Amino acid sequence: AEGPKILRTDNLGQSWYDISGFGTNTSSANGFPDVALNDLLVMPHDTSVIWAGTDIGIVESTDAGQSWHLLISNMPAAAIWEMKIVDKEIVMGTHGRGIWTTTIDALPGHVYLPEIVSSIPTLAGELMLNLEMKSAFDSTHLYLNGQLFGKLNQPSEVGKLKLVTNYSAMQSGTAYVRSFYNGVPYVSHVYNYELFNYNDAVDSYQNNFETATNDFDGYGFSEEVYFGFENAAIHSEHSHKANIEYEYILKTPIKVKSANALINFDEVVIVEPGISGAAPGTPEFKDYVVVQGSVDGKTWANLLDEYDASADEKWLSLYGNFYTGNSSHFRFRSIDLLNTFQPNDEILIRFVLVSDSENNGWGWAIDNLRIQTPGVLTGIEDIIVDRQFSVYPNPIASDAFTVAGDAEFGARLLMFDTQGQLMLDKELNTTDVTRIQLPWYVADGLYVLNINSGLHKETHRILINRH
C-alpha cells in the first residue's frame, strides 16, 4: 500500500520507472487508486491502452500510463484476479462475481511471441538461429548483443524460421528478435548463444554412444540410456513436441570417398505417418525424420526421402497402439553419400525430426552410427580376416547357438538379416564361450554375424533351420 503499483522498462530491464503515479509519495499523481494489483494487460492492437486488474475492478490507461481511471463498463465492482485474450475477446476471472468477457473487434486475435530455440554455426563460423514462429508476422528484426543487426522485411508464416547471418565477430553473446504484426512489435526472450568450432574433416566416423562424447550439437536430441534400451543411443525427446524441427549435427565434417561412401546406423522411428501418396511439405505428409548433408552448413540436402513410422510394419503398429520403442525395434539403415554428393566433398551431416501441429509420436532413436568405416555391412558380404571366433552349430536347428573365442579386447556380436536389418546386438565373453538365445522375432533363414573385438572384425554366415 501507499507505493508504486506498475513499473515499466524501455531497455530490456536495465532500468525501471513507475507509471502508476506514486513515485516516492503515498498517493498517486495520475489517478491510480491505492489498491492491490492482481494482473496487467497491455492491448496488442494499441499498446497505449493498459488494463490493470485490481481489488476494486479494472483500472484503465489510454495514454501508456500517463493517466488512469476506472473502466466504464457494466461489470459489477469486484476484484479482478486474471485477464486473458482469447481471439477477439478478453476473458476476466473475478472474486465472487464469476467470469466475464468482452469483445474488442480491433484485437488481432492472440499473438504468440516468437521464440529462438537454438543456434548453430555455418562451416565458415557464421551464426545461424532457429526460431519457432507461433504466429504469423509481417517482418522480423534481429538484435545481436543489444544492437540491431538486420531486418527481414518480409512476412513469416506459422512454423519454423531460420535466420542465417554473416556474423562471426563473437563466439558467444545474446540475441533476440522483434517481430511486427500490424505495426505492433512482439519481442522474443533474450537467447544466449555460444558457437563451437567444427573439427577438421575426416574420412570416417563411428560411434556406438556407449561412452559420452561431445561430437554432436543441436536441439531436441540427447545421448542417453532410455527406458527399454540396453545401451546409450541418440534419442529425440520422447514424446516429441508438436510443430517443431529438431536437429542434431555431427561437428566433424566428412570427406566423401569415391567408393563405399556409406552411412549405416540402427534406428527406431515412431512418428505420425502421413496419408499414402502425400508429398513432403504438404499438410497430408504429417511428421517425418530425415538425414541431411551440407557443404556449407547453410543449405541442406536430403540424403534420402523423408520417412515416418510407415517405413516398417512394426513401427507402424507401435504408433497405432500408442506404444513406446525399445531395443528390439531397431532396424538397420544404409545411405550412399554418392547419391547426393561428389567424391572429395567435405560435408556436414545432421539428423532432423519435423512434426506438425497435430498428433505427437514417440520419436526417433539412433545407434551404432558408422560413416565410411571399413567393414560396413550392407546385406551379405564377408570381411576377409583371420578368424578368432567360432560359431556352432551351423546350421542352427534350435533357439540358441554358441560363440567361442579368445580375444584380448571386449567383443560384440551384431546379427543382420539379408536386408541389412539389425536383429541382435550382444556382448561376448572373450576368453570363454557365450550361449546366445535367439529372440522370438528371428525367423528361419540366412543371417550374417558381424563380430568386433578392438580393431579386429570378422563375419560369419549362419543358417537357422528349426523346421
C-alpha positions as a Markdown table, in Angstrom:
| # | Residue | x | y | z |
|---|---|---|---|---|
| 1 | Ala | 0.0 | 0.0 | 0.0 |
| 2 | Glu | 0.9 | 3.7 | -0.5 |
| 3 | Gly | 3.6 | 2.8 | -3.1 |
| 4 | Pro | 4.2 | 2.2 | -6.8 |
| 5 | Lys | 1.9 | -0.4 | -8.4 |
| 6 | Ile | 3.3 | -0.8 | -12.0 |
| 7 | Leu | 6.9 | -0.4 | -13.1 |
| 8 | Arg | 8.0 | -0.1 | -16.8 |
| 9 | Thr | 11.3 | -0.7 | -18.6 |
| 10 | Asp | 12.2 | 0.6 | -22.1 |
| 11 | Asn | 15.7 | -1.0 | -22.2 |
| 12 | Leu | 15.1 | -4.7 | -21.6 |
| 13 | Gly | 15.3 | -4.4 | -17.8 |
| 14 | Gln | 18.4 | -2.3 | -17.4 |
| 15 | Ser | 16.3 | 0.4 | -15.6 |
| 16 | Trp | 12.7 | 0.8 | -14.4 |
| 17 | Tyr | 10.3 | 3.6 | -13.6 |
| 18 | Asp | 6.9 | 3.9 | -12.0 |
| 19 | Ile | 3.9 | 4.6 | -14.3 |
| 20 | Ser | 1.2 | 4.4 | -11.6 |
| 21 | Gly | 2.0 | 7.9 | -10.3 |
| 22 | Phe | 3.2 | 7.1 | -6.8 |
| 23 | Gly | 6.9 | 7.6 | -7.1 |
| 24 | Thr | 8.1 | 8.2 | -3.6 |
| 25 | Asn | 4.7 | 9.5 | -2.5 |
| 26 | Thr | 1.9 | 7.8 | -0.6 |
| 27 | Ser | -0.7 | 8.7 | -3.2 |
| 28 | Ser | -0.9 | 8.7 | -7.0 |
| 29 | Ala | -0.4 | 11.8 | -9.0 |
| 30 | Asn | -2.1 | 10.4 | -12.1 |
| 31 | Gly | -5.3 | 8.8 | -10.8 |
| 32 | Phe | -4.2 | 5.2 | -9.9 |
| 33 | Pro | -6.1 | 4.1 | -6.7 |
| 34 | Asp | -4.1 | 2.8 | -3.7 |
| 35 | Val | -5.4 | -0.8 | -4.0 |
| 36 | Ala | -3.8 | -4.2 | -4.7 |
| 37 | Leu | -2.8 | -5.0 | -8.3 |
| 38 | Asn | -3.5 | -8.6 | -9.4 |
| 39 | Asp | -3.0 | -8.7 | -13.2 |
| 40 | Leu | -1.9 | -6.4 | -16.0 |
| 41 | Leu | -2.9 | -6.5 | -19.7 |
| 42 | Val | -1.3 | -4.4 | -22.5 |
| 43 | Met | -3.5 | -4.3 | -25.6 |
| 44 | Pro | -1.6 | -5.8 | -28.5 |
| 45 | His | -3.5 | -3.7 | -31.1 |
| 46 | Asp | -2.8 | -0.5 | -29.2 |
| 47 | Thr | 0.0 | -0.6 | -26.6 |
| 48 | Ser | -1.1 | 2.8 | -25.2 |
| 49 | Val | -4.2 | 1.1 | -23.7 |
| 50 | Ile | -3.4 | -0.8 | -20.5 |
| 51 | Trp | -5.8 | -2.6 | -18.2 |
| 52 | Ala | -4.9 | -3.2 | -14.6 |
| 53 | Gly | -6.9 | -5.8 | -12.7 |
| 54 | Thr | -7.2 | -4.6 | -9.1 |
| 55 | Asp | -9.3 | -5.4 | -6.0 |
| 56 | Ile | -11.9 | -2.8 | -7.0 |
| 57 | Gly | -12.2 | -3.6 | -10.7 |
| 58 | Ile | -10.3 | -2.7 | -13.9 |
| 59 | Val | -8.3 | 0.5 | -13.9 |
| 60 | Glu | -7.6 | 1.7 | -17.4 |
| 61 | Ser | -5.0 | 3.9 | -19.1 |
| 62 | Thr | -5.4 | 5.1 | -22.7 |
| 63 | Asp | -2.1 | 7.0 | -22.8 |
| 64 | Ala | 0.5 | 4.4 | -21.9 |
| 65 | Gly | 0.3 | 5.0 | -18.1 |
| 66 | Gln | 0.3 | 8.8 | -18.0 |
| 67 | Ser | -3.2 | 8.9 | -16.5 |
| 68 | Trp | -5.6 | 6.3 | -15.1 |
| 69 | His | -9.3 | 5.9 | -14.4 |
| 70 | Leu | -11.8 | 3.1 | -13.5 |
| 71 | Leu | -13.0 | 1.4 | -16.7 |
| 72 | Ile | -16.6 | 2.4 | -17.6 |
| 73 | Ser | -18.5 | -0.8 | -18.1 |
| 74 | Asn | -21.5 | -2.9 | -17.0 |
| 75 | Met | -19.3 | -5.1 | -14.8 |
| 76 | Pro | -20.1 | -5.1 | -11.1 |
| 77 | Ala | -17.4 | -3.9 | -8.7 |
| 78 | Ala | -15.3 | -6.9 | -8.0 |
| 79 | Ala | -11.7 | -8.0 | -7.6 |
| 80 | Ile | -10.2 | -8.9 | -11.0 |
| 81 | Trp | -7.8 | -11.8 | -10.5 |
| 82 | Glu | -6.8 | -12.6 | -14.1 |
| 83 | Met | -7.3 | -11.4 | -17.6 |
| 84 | Lys | -6.6 | -13.3 | -20.9 |
| 85 | Ile | -7.0 | -12.5 | -24.6 |
| 86 | Val | -8.8 | -15.3 | -26.5 |
| 87 | Asp | -9.1 | -14.4 | -30.1 |
| 88 | Lys | -11.3 | -11.2 | -30.2 |
| 89 | Glu | -12.4 | -11.5 | -26.6 |
| 90 | Ile | -10.9 | -10.5 | -23.2 |
| 91 | Val | -11.8 | -13.1 | -20.5 |
| 92 | Met | -11.7 | -11.9 | -16.9 |
| 93 | Gly | -11.8 | -14.0 | -13.7 |
| 94 | Thr | -13.3 | -12.2 | -10.7 |
| 95 | His | -13.6 | -12.9 | -7.0 |
| 96 | Gly | -17.2 | -13.9 | -6.3 |
| 97 | Arg | -18.7 | -12.5 | -9.5 |
| 98 | Gly | -17.9 | -15.3 | -12.0 |
| 99 | Ile | -16.2 | -15.0 | -15.3 |
| 100 | Trp | -16.8 | -12.0 | -17.6 |
| 101 | Thr | -15.9 | -11.4 | -21.3 |
| 102 | Thr | -15.9 | -8.5 | -23.6 |
| 103 | Thr | -15.4 | -8.4 | -27.4 |
| 104 | Ile | -13.0 | -5.9 | -28.9 |
| 105 | Asp | -13.0 | -6.2 | -32.7 |
| 106 | Ala | -9.7 | -4.4 | -33.0 |
| 107 | Leu | -7.9 | -7.2 | -31.3 |
| 108 | Pro | -5.7 | -9.1 | -33.7 |
| 109 | Gly | -6.6 | -12.4 | -32.0 |
| 110 | His | -4.0 | -13.9 | -29.7 |
| 111 | Val | -0.5 | -13.3 | -31.0 |
| 112 | Tyr | 2.2 | -15.6 | -29.6 |
| 113 | Leu | 5.8 | -14.3 | -29.2 |
| 114 | Pro | 8.5 | -15.5 | -31.5 |
| 115 | Glu | 11.0 | -17.9 | -29.8 |
| 116 | Ile | 14.7 | -18.5 | -30.5 |
| 117 | Val | 15.1 | -22.2 | -29.8 |
| 118 | Ser | 18.7 | -23.0 | -31.0 |
| 119 | Ser | 21.8 | -21.7 | -32.6 |
| 120 | Ile | 24.4 | -23.3 | -34.8 |
| 121 | Pro | 27.4 | -22.1 | -36.8 |
| 122 | Thr | 27.9 | -22.5 | -40.5 |
| 123 | Leu | 31.2 | -24.1 | -41.6 |
| 124 | Ala | 32.5 | -20.6 | -42.0 |
| 125 | Gly | 31.7 | -19.8 | -38.4 |
| 126 | Glu | 28.7 | -17.6 | -39.1 |
| 127 | Leu | 25.8 | -17.5 | -36.7 |
| 128 | Met | 22.5 | -19.3 | -37.6 |
| 129 | Leu | 19.4 | -19.0 | -35.4 |
| 130 | Asn | 16.4 | -21.4 | -35.4 |
| 131 | Leu | 13.1 | -19.8 | -34.5 |
| 132 | Glu | 9.7 | -21.1 | -33.7 |
| 133 | Met | 7.1 | -18.6 | -35.1 |
| 134 | Lys | 3.8 | -19.5 | -33.3 |
| 135 | Ser | 2.0 | -16.6 | -35.0 |
| 136 | Ala | 2.3 | -15.0 | -38.5 |
| 137 | Phe | 4.3 | -11.7 | -38.7 |
| 138 | Asp | 4.8 | -9.0 | -41.2 |
| 139 | Ser | 8.5 | -8.5 | -40.6 |
| 140 | Thr | 11.2 | -9.5 | -38.1 |
| 141 | His | 14.2 | -7.5 | -36.8 |
| 142 | Leu | 17.3 | -9.3 | -35.3 |
| 143 | Tyr | 19.3 | -7.9 | -32.4 |
| 144 | Leu | 22.7 | -9.2 | -31.5 |
| 145 | Asn | 24.4 | -8.2 | -28.3 |
| 146 | Gly | 21.8 | -5.4 | -27.8 |
| 147 | Gln | 22.3 | -3.8 | -31.3 |
| 148 | Leu | 20.0 | -4.0 | -34.3 |
| 149 | Phe | 21.8 | -6.4 | -36.7 |
| 150 | Gly | 19.4 | -6.9 | -39.6 |
| 151 | Lys | 15.8 | -6.8 | -40.8 |
| 152 | Leu | 13.8 | -9.5 | -42.5 |
| 153 | Asn | 11.3 | -7.2 | -44.3 |
| 154 | Gln | 9.0 | -10.0 | -45.5 |
| 155 | Pro | 6.2 | -12.0 | -43.9 |
| 156 | Ser | 6.8 | -15.1 | -41.9 |
| 157 | Glu | 4.2 | -17.9 | -41.5 |
| 158 | Val | 3.5 | -20.0 | -38.5 |
| 159 | Gly | 6.2 | -22.6 | -38.2 |
| 160 | Lys | 10.0 | -22.7 | -38.4 |
| 161 | Leu | 12.2 | -19.8 | -39.4 |
| 162 | Lys | 15.9 | -19.9 | -39.9 |
| 163 | Leu | 17.9 | -16.7 | -39.8 |
| 164 | Val | 21.4 | -17.1 | -41.4 |
| 165 | Thr | 23.7 | -14.2 | -40.7 |
| 166 | Asn | 27.2 | -13.2 | -41.7 |
| 167 | Tyr | 28.0 | -12.5 | -38.1 |
| 168 | Ser | 31.1 | -14.2 | -36.7 |
| 169 | Ala | 32.6 | -11.4 | -34.5 |
| 170 | Met | 31.8 | -13.1 | -31.2 |
| 171 | Gln | 31.5 | -16.8 | -30.4 |
| 172 | Ser | 29.2 | -16.1 | -27.6 |
| 173 | Gly | 26.6 | -13.4 | -26.9 |
| 174 | Thr | 22.9 | -12.6 | -26.8 |
| 175 | Ala | 20.2 | -12.5 | -29.5 |
| 176 | Tyr | 16.6 | -11.6 | -29.6 |
| 177 | Val | 14.1 | -10.7 | -32.3 |
| 178 | Arg | 11.3 | -8.1 | -32.6 |
| 179 | Ser | 8.6 | -9.4 | -34.9 |
| 180 | Phe | 5.8 | -7.0 | -36.1 |
| 181 | Tyr | 2.2 | -7.6 | -36.8 |
| 182 | Asn | 0.0 | -4.6 | -37.9 |
| 183 | Gly | 2.8 | -2.3 | -36.7 |
| 184 | Val | 2.8 | -3.8 | -33.2 |
| 185 | Pro | 6.2 | -5.3 | -32.0 |
| 186 | Tyr | 6.3 | -8.7 | -30.3 |
| 187 | Val | 9.7 | -9.3 | -28.7 |
| 188 | Ser | 11.2 | -12.7 | -28.0 |
| 189 | His | 13.1 | -13.7 | -24.9 |
| 190 | Val | 16.8 | -13.0 | -24.9 |
| 191 | Tyr | 18.7 | -16.0 | -26.1 |
| 192 | Asn | 22.3 | -16.7 | -25.0 |
| 193 | Tyr | 24.2 | -18.2 | -27.9 |
| 194 | Glu | 27.6 | -19.9 | -27.9 |
| 195 | Leu | 29.2 | -21.0 | -31.2 |
| 196 | Phe | 31.5 | -24.0 | -31.4 |
| 197 | Asn | 34.3 | -24.7 | -33.8 |
| 198 | Tyr | 33.9 | -27.6 | -36.2 |
| 199 | Asn | 36.6 | -30.3 | -36.2 |
| 200 | Asp | 38.8 | -31.0 | -39.1 |
| 201 | Ala | 37.3 | -33.1 | -41.9 |
| 202 | Val | 37.8 | -36.9 | -41.6 |
| 203 | Asp | 37.5 | -39.9 | -43.9 |
| 204 | Ser | 35.4 | -42.0 | -41.5 |
| 205 | Tyr | 33.5 | -41.8 | -38.2 |
| 206 | Gln | 31.8 | -44.3 | -35.9 |
| 207 | Asn | 30.1 | -44.1 | -32.6 |
| 208 | Asn | 28.1 | -46.7 | -30.5 |
| 209 | Phe | 27.3 | -44.0 | -27.9 |
| 210 | Glu | 28.4 | -46.2 | -25.0 |
| 211 | Thr | 30.9 | -43.5 | -24.0 |
| 212 | Ala | 29.8 | -39.9 | -23.6 |
| 213 | Thr | 31.2 | -37.6 | -26.2 |
| 214 | Asn | 30.8 | -34.0 | -27.4 |
| 215 | Asp | 30.6 | -35.0 | -31.1 |
| 216 | Phe | 27.1 | -33.6 | -31.8 |
| 217 | Asp | 25.3 | -30.3 | -31.2 |
| 218 | Gly | 21.7 | -29.3 | -31.8 |
| 219 | Tyr | 18.2 | -29.1 | -30.4 |
| 220 | Gly | 15.7 | -31.8 | -29.3 |
| 221 | Phe | 18.2 | -34.7 | -29.2 |
| 222 | Ser | 20.4 | -36.2 | -26.5 |
| 223 | Glu | 22.6 | -39.2 | -25.9 |
| 224 | Glu | 21.3 | -41.3 | -23.1 |
| 225 | Val | 20.2 | -44.8 | -21.9 |
| 226 | Tyr | 16.4 | -44.6 | -22.3 |
| 227 | Phe | 13.9 | -46.9 | -20.7 |
| 228 | Gly | 13.6 | -50.1 | -22.7 |
| 229 | Phe | 17.0 | -49.8 | -24.3 |
| 230 | Glu | 20.1 | -51.8 | -23.2 |
| 231 | Asn | 22.7 | -49.2 | -24.1 |
| 232 | Ala | 23.0 | -45.5 | -24.7 |
| 233 | Ala | 21.9 | -44.1 | -28.1 |
| 234 | Ile | 20.8 | -40.8 | -29.7 |
| 235 | His | 17.3 | -40.1 | -28.7 |
| 236 | Ser | 14.9 | -37.4 | -29.7 |
| 237 | Glu | 12.6 | -36.1 | -27.0 |
| 238 | His | 10.1 | -38.8 | -26.0 |
| 239 | Ser | 7.4 | -38.0 | -26.8 |
| 240 | His | 8.4 | -35.2 | -29.2 |
| 241 | Lys | 6.6 | -31.9 | -29.2 |
| 242 | Ala | 4.2 | -30.6 | -31.8 |
| 243 | Asn | 5.1 | -28.1 | -34.6 |
| 244 | Ile | 8.8 | -28.4 | -34.1 |
| 245 | Glu | 12.0 | -29.1 | -36.0 |
| 246 | Tyr | 14.7 | -31.0 | -34.0 |
| 247 | Glu | 18.2 | -31.2 | -35.4 |
| 248 | Tyr | 21.4 | -33.0 | -34.3 |
| 249 | Ile | 24.6 | -32.1 | -36.2 |
| 250 | Leu | 27.8 | -34.1 | -36.3 |
| 251 | Lys | 30.5 | -31.5 | -35.5 |
| 252 | Thr | 33.1 | -33.3 | -37.6 |
| 253 | Pro | 32.8 | -32.8 | -41.4 |
| 254 | Ile | 33.1 | -36.0 | -43.5 |
| 255 | Lys | 35.3 | -36.1 | -46.7 |
| 256 | Val | 33.2 | -38.1 | -49.2 |
| 257 | Lys | 35.0 | -41.2 | -50.6 |
| 258 | Ser | 34.9 | -42.2 | -54.2 |
| 259 | Ala | 33.6 | -45.7 | -53.3 |
| 260 | Asn | 31.8 | -47.3 | -50.3 |
| 261 | Ala | 30.7 | -43.8 | -49.1 |
| 262 | Leu | 28.1 | -45.3 | -46.8 |
| 263 | Ile | 26.3 | -44.1 | -43.7 |
| 264 | Asn | 25.0 | -47.0 | -41.7 |
| 265 | Phe | 23.0 | -47.0 | -38.4 |
| 266 | Asp | 20.3 | -48.7 | -36.4 |
| 267 | Glu | 17.1 | -46.8 | -35.7 |
| 268 | Val | 13.6 | -46.8 | -34.3 |
| 269 | Val | 11.2 | -44.3 | -35.9 |
| 270 | Ile | 7.8 | -43.9 | -34.2 |
| 271 | Val | 6.4 | -40.6 | -35.6 |
| 272 | Glu | 3.0 | -39.9 | -37.1 |
| 273 | Pro | 2.6 | -41.4 | -40.6 |
| 274 | Gly | 1.2 | -39.3 | -43.4 |
| 275 | Ile | -1.6 | -40.1 | -45.9 |
| 276 | Ser | -0.5 | -42.5 | -48.5 |
| 277 | Gly | 0.9 | -40.7 | -51.6 |
| 278 | Ala | 1.2 | -37.3 | -49.8 |
| 279 | Ala | 4.2 | -35.2 | -50.9 |
| 280 | Pro | 6.7 | -33.9 | -48.3 |
| 281 | Gly | 6.0 | -30.4 | -47.1 |
| 282 | Thr | 2.2 | -30.8 | -47.5 |
| 283 | Pro | -0.1 | -31.0 | -44.5 |
| 284 | Glu | -1.1 | -34.5 | -45.5 |
| 285 | Phe | 2.5 | -35.7 | -45.1 |
| 286 | Lys | 2.4 | -35.2 | -41.3 |
| 287 | Asp | 5.5 | -35.9 | -39.3 |
| 288 | Tyr | 8.8 | -37.3 | -40.6 |
| 289 | Val | 12.5 | -37.8 | -40.0 |
| 290 | Val | 15.3 | -37.4 | -42.5 |
| 291 | Val | 19.1 | -37.4 | -42.7 |
| 292 | Gln | 20.7 | -34.4 | -44.5 |
| 293 | Gly | 24.1 | -33.2 | -45.6 |
| 294 | Ser | 25.5 | -29.8 | -46.4 |
| 295 | Val | 28.8 | -28.4 | -47.9 |
| 296 | Asp | 28.5 | -25.1 | -46.1 |
| 297 | Gly | 26.1 | -25.6 | -43.1 |
| 298 | Lys | 23.5 | -23.2 | -44.6 |
| 299 | Thr | 21.8 | -25.2 | -47.4 |
| 300 | Trp | 20.9 | -28.8 | -46.6 |
| 301 | Ala | 20.1 | -31.7 | -49.0 |
| 302 | Asn | 18.2 | -34.8 | -48.1 |
| 303 | Leu | 20.4 | -37.9 | -48.3 |
| 304 | Leu | 17.2 | -40.0 | -48.7 |
| 305 | Asp | 13.5 | -39.3 | -48.9 |
| 306 | Glu | 11.7 | -38.3 | -45.7 |
| 307 | Tyr | 10.1 | -41.2 | -43.8 |
| 308 | Asp | 8.0 | -42.0 | -40.8 |
| 309 | Ala | 6.6 | -44.9 | -38.8 |
| 310 | Ser | 5.2 | -46.4 | -42.0 |
| 311 | Ala | 8.7 | -47.3 | -43.1 |
| 312 | Asp | 8.5 | -50.5 | -41.0 |
| 313 | Glu | 5.4 | -52.6 | -40.2 |
| 314 | Lys | 6.4 | -53.0 | -36.5 |
| 315 | Trp | 7.0 | -49.2 | -36.1 |
| 316 | Leu | 3.6 | -48.6 | -37.7 |
| 317 | Ser | 1.9 | -51.0 | -35.3 |
| 318 | Leu | 3.7 | -49.4 | -32.3 |
| 319 | Tyr | 2.5 | -45.9 | -33.4 |
| 320 | Gly | -1.1 | -47.1 | -33.9 |
| 321 | Asn | -1.2 | -48.7 | -30.5 |
| 322 | Phe | 0.5 | -45.8 | -28.7 |
| 323 | Tyr | 3.4 | -48.0 | -27.7 |
| 324 | Thr | 7.0 | -46.8 | -27.0 |
| 325 | Gly | 10.2 | -48.0 | -28.6 |
| 326 | Asn | 12.8 | -50.4 | -27.2 |
| 327 | Ser | 16.0 | -52.2 | -28.3 |
| 328 | Ser | 14.1 | -55.0 | -30.1 |
| 329 | His | 12.6 | -52.4 | -32.5 |
| 330 | Phe | 15.9 | -51.3 | -34.0 |
| 331 | Arg | 16.1 | -51.6 | -37.8 |
| 332 | Phe | 19.2 | -51.2 | -40.0 |
| 333 | Arg | 19.6 | -48.4 | -42.5 |
| 334 | Ser | 22.2 | -47.7 | -45.1 |
| 335 | Ile | 22.6 | -44.5 | -47.1 |
| 336 | Asp | 25.0 | -43.9 | -50.0 |
| 337 | Leu | 26.5 | -40.4 | -49.9 |
| 338 | Leu | 27.4 | -40.6 | -53.6 |
| 339 | Asn | 23.8 | -40.4 | -54.5 |
| 340 | Thr | 23.8 | -36.8 | -53.3 |
| 341 | Phe | 27.4 | -35.5 | -53.2 |
| 342 | Gln | 30.7 | -35.8 | -55.2 |
| 343 | Pro | 33.9 | -37.5 | -54.1 |
| 344 | Asn | 36.1 | -35.3 | -52.0 |
| 345 | Asp | 33.2 | -33.0 | -51.0 |
| 346 | Glu | 33.6 | -32.1 | -47.3 |
| 347 | Ile | 30.1 | -32.2 | -45.8 |
| 348 | Leu | 28.3 | -31.8 | -42.5 |
| 349 | Ile | 25.7 | -34.5 | -41.6 |
| 350 | Arg | 22.6 | -33.9 | -39.4 |
| 351 | Phe | 19.5 | -35.8 | -38.2 |
| 352 | Val | 16.2 | -33.9 | -38.4 |
| 353 | Leu | 12.8 | -34.6 | -36.9 |
| 354 | Val | 9.9 | -32.4 | -38.1 |
| 355 | Ser | 6.4 | -32.5 | -36.7 |
| 356 | Asp | 3.1 | -30.7 | -37.5 |
| 357 | Ser | 0.6 | -29.3 | -35.0 |
| 358 | Glu | -1.4 | -32.5 | -34.7 |
| 359 | Asn | -0.7 | -35.8 | -33.1 |
| 360 | Asn | 2.7 | -36.4 | -31.4 |
| 361 | Gly | 4.6 | -39.6 | -31.7 |
| 362 | Trp | 7.2 | -41.3 | -29.5 |
| 363 | Gly | 10.1 | -40.0 | -31.6 |
| 364 | Trp | 13.4 | -41.3 | -33.0 |
| 365 | Ala | 16.3 | -43.4 | -31.6 |
| 366 | Ile | 19.7 | -43.9 | -33.5 |
| 367 | Asp | 22.5 | -46.2 | -32.5 |
| 368 | Asn | 25.7 | -47.8 | -34.0 |
| 369 | Leu | 26.4 | -44.9 | -36.4 |
| 370 | Arg | 29.2 | -45.7 | -38.9 |
| 371 | Ile | 30.2 | -43.4 | -41.7 |
| 372 | Gln | 32.5 | -44.7 | -44.4 |
| 373 | Thr | 34.1 | -47.1 | -41.9 |
| 374 | Pro | 35.9 | -50.3 | -43.1 |
| 375 | Gly | 33.9 | -53.4 | -43.0 |
| 376 | Val | 30.5 | -51.8 | -43.0 |
| 377 | Leu | 27.8 | -54.4 | -43.7 |
| 378 | Thr | 25.2 | -53.8 | -46.4 |
| 379 | Gly | 23.5 | -57.1 | -47.0 |
| 380 | Ile | 25.7 | -60.2 | -47.1 |
| 381 | Glu | 29.4 | -59.6 | -47.6 |
| 382 | Asp | 32.5 | -61.1 | -46.0 |
| 383 | Ile | 35.3 | -59.2 | -44.3 |
| 384 | Ile | 38.4 | -61.3 | -45.0 |
| 385 | Val | 40.3 | -61.7 | -41.8 |
| 386 | Asp | 41.9 | -64.4 | -39.7 |
| 387 | Arg | 39.0 | -65.6 | -37.6 |
| 388 | Gln | 39.3 | -65.6 | -33.8 |
| 389 | Phe | 35.8 | -66.8 | -33.1 |
| 390 | Ser | 33.9 | -69.9 | -34.0 |
| 391 | Val | 30.1 | -70.2 | -34.3 |
| 392 | Tyr | 28.3 | -73.5 | -33.8 |
| 393 | Pro | 26.2 | -75.4 | -34.6 |
| 394 | Asn | 25.7 | -74.2 | -38.2 |
| 395 | Pro | 23.0 | -74.7 | -39.4 |
| 396 | Ile | 21.2 | -73.9 | -36.2 |
| 397 | Ala | 18.2 | -76.2 | -35.6 |
| 398 | Ser | 17.1 | -74.8 | -32.2 |
| 399 | Asp | 16.5 | -71.5 | -30.5 |
| 400 | Ala | 20.2 | -71.0 | -29.4 |
| 401 | Phe | 23.7 | -71.2 | -30.7 |
| 402 | Thr | 27.3 | -70.8 | -29.2 |
| 403 | Val | 30.1 | -68.4 | -30.0 |
| 404 | Ala | 33.6 | -69.3 | -28.7 |
| 405 | Gly | 36.7 | -67.2 | -28.9 |
| 406 | Asp | 39.8 | -65.9 | -27.2 |
| 407 | Ala | 40.4 | -62.2 | -27.7 |
| 408 | Glu | 42.4 | -59.6 | -25.8 |
| 409 | Phe | 39.7 | -56.9 | -26.0 |
| 410 | Gly | 36.0 | -57.0 | -25.4 |
| 411 | Ala | 33.9 | -58.4 | -28.2 |
| 412 | Arg | 30.5 | -57.6 | -29.6 |
| 413 | Leu | 28.2 | -59.6 | -32.0 |
| 414 | Leu | 25.8 | -58.0 | -34.4 |
| 415 | Met | 23.4 | -60.2 | -36.3 |
| 416 | Phe | 21.8 | -58.9 | -39.5 |
| 417 | Asp | 19.2 | -60.4 | -41.9 |
| 418 | Thr | 19.7 | -60.4 | -45.7 |
| 419 | Gln | 18.1 | -56.9 | -45.9 |
| 420 | Gly | 20.7 | -55.4 | -43.6 |
| 421 | Gln | 18.4 | -55.0 | -40.6 |
| 422 | Leu | 19.9 | -55.5 | -37.2 |
| 423 | Met | 18.3 | -58.4 | -35.4 |
| 424 | Leu | 20.6 | -58.9 | -32.4 |
| 425 | Asp | 23.2 | -57.0 | -30.5 |
| 426 | Lys | 25.2 | -59.0 | -27.9 |
| 427 | Glu | 28.3 | -58.6 | -25.8 |
| 428 | Leu | 30.5 | -61.7 | -25.9 |
| 429 | Asn | 32.7 | -63.4 | -23.3 |
| 430 | Thr | 36.2 | -63.1 | -24.8 |
| 431 | Thr | 38.0 | -66.0 | -23.0 |
| 432 | Asp | 35.1 | -68.4 | -22.9 |
| 433 | Val | 32.0 | -69.4 | -24.7 |
| 434 | Thr | 28.8 | -67.4 | -25.0 |
| 435 | Arg | 25.5 | -69.1 | -25.3 |
| 436 | Ile | 23.2 | -66.9 | -27.3 |
| 437 | Gln | 19.4 | -67.2 | -27.2 |
| 438 | Leu | 17.6 | -66.2 | -30.4 |
| 439 | Pro | 15.0 | -63.5 | -30.0 |
| 440 | Trp | 11.4 | -64.6 | -30.6 |
| 441 | Tyr | 11.1 | -62.5 | -33.7 |
| 442 | Val | 14.0 | -64.1 | -35.6 |
| 443 | Ala | 12.6 | -66.3 | -38.3 |
| 444 | Asp | 14.3 | -69.2 | -40.1 |
| 445 | Gly | 16.6 | -68.1 | -42.8 |
| 446 | Leu | 20.1 | -66.9 | -43.7 |
| 447 | Tyr | 21.8 | -64.3 | -41.4 |
| 448 | Val | 25.2 | -62.6 | -41.1 |
| 449 | Leu | 27.1 | -62.2 | -37.8 |
| 450 | Asn | 29.5 | -59.3 | -37.5 |
| 451 | Ile | 31.9 | -59.8 | -34.6 |
| 452 | Asn | 34.1 | -56.8 | -33.5 |
| 453 | Ser | 36.9 | -57.1 | -30.9 |
| 454 | Gly | 39.1 | -54.0 | -30.7 |
| 455 | Leu | 40.4 | -53.4 | -34.2 |
| 456 | His | 39.6 | -57.0 | -35.2 |
| 457 | Lys | 36.5 | -57.6 | -37.3 |
| 458 | Glu | 35.1 | -60.7 | -38.8 |
| 459 | Thr | 31.9 | -62.0 | -40.3 |
| 460 | His | 30.1 | -65.4 | -40.3 |
| 461 | Arg | 27.2 | -66.6 | -42.4 |
| 462 | Ile | 24.7 | -68.8 | -40.4 |
| 463 | Leu | 21.6 | -70.6 | -41.4 |
| 464 | Ile | 18.7 | -71.0 | -39.0 |
| 465 | Asn | 16.5 | -74.0 | -39.9 |
| 466 | Arg | 14.3 | -75.2 | -37.0 |
| 467 | His | 11.5 | -76.7 | -39.1 |
